Amino acid sequence: MSDKAKSTSVKVGIYIFLILMAVIYIVPLLWVFIVSFKTNAEIFSAPFSLPKSFYLDNFTFAWTAGRLGKATLNSFIVCGITLILNLLIGSMAAFAIGRLRFKLAKPCLTFFLLGMMIPVHCVLIPLFTRFAKIGLSNSLLGLIIPYLTFSLPITVYIMTGFFESMPNELIESACIDGATIYDIFFKVALPLSRTGLFVTGLMTFVGNWNELLMAMVFISDEAKKTLPVSLSKFVGPYNTNYSQMFAAIIIAILPTIVVYCTFSNQIVDGLTAGAVKG
């Protein structure tokens, strides 16, 4: 077999694999979307058929009776504040580790990376007892702090690779022009590493948006529960309204889908650049 034929067969195999993976991921999502417009009777009688009529009351019930509106707002507040603080603190720490030459740079990076090895389950009880003593339990701030803590390691790791790969000439030119360390960071380093910010920001937002365990443990007030916790109310021990549950799932995943579709090009560029630069 010639090299050209081998190359063509490899490309065909790759395309077949990618199409198969796309079908595996997209088909369940489409099925959930279709089922969300059905009644329970239609779901049990014909689960894979199109709905006879688009039953929009499922979304109305999920939004009002399920209190998804308040839960969505809480999730946006928690994830938004965590996202901003994570990108700011993480990028500043990564810039210090990657560009400022000091002896503890590598140990500091190792310290942050150790945070990626700590499972959330190991710190639930200590965090709960500590937050209860200082009055942070059952508050959105009590979610923002651990979310930020567990989001920082991966942000510092990825952003350090971006900052280390920057040409020294840019930093030296800024220093010659009289720029301070803050000018170099905000006006030179951050604009050049925006693809890394897109990737780490998306990972932070999606990960915290879908987080359930800490939100269930730390929040007991109905008015302060986040979206994943509110979704769990649609599943009961003796009865489950599947049509309303699927409608609630669509509402919950819609923001992440919009974010992915809006910033898809930046995400791919960031992942590619990070792979090369790291």
Buried (B, 14 or more C-beta within 10 A) or exposed (E): EEEEEEEEEEEEEEEEEEEEEEEEEEEEEEEBBBBBBBBEEBBEEEEEEEBEEEBEEBBEBBBEEBBBEBBBEBBBBBBEBBBEBBBEBBBBBBBBBBBEEEEEBEEBBEEBBEBEEEEEEEBBEEBBEEBEEEEBBBBBEBBBBBBBBBBBBBBBBBBBBBBBBBEEEEBEEBEEEEBEBEBBBBEBBBEBBBBBBBBBBBBBBBBBBBBEEBBBBBBEEEEBBBBBBBBBBBEEEEEEBBBBBBBBBBBBBEBBEEBEEEBEEBBEBBBEBBEEBE
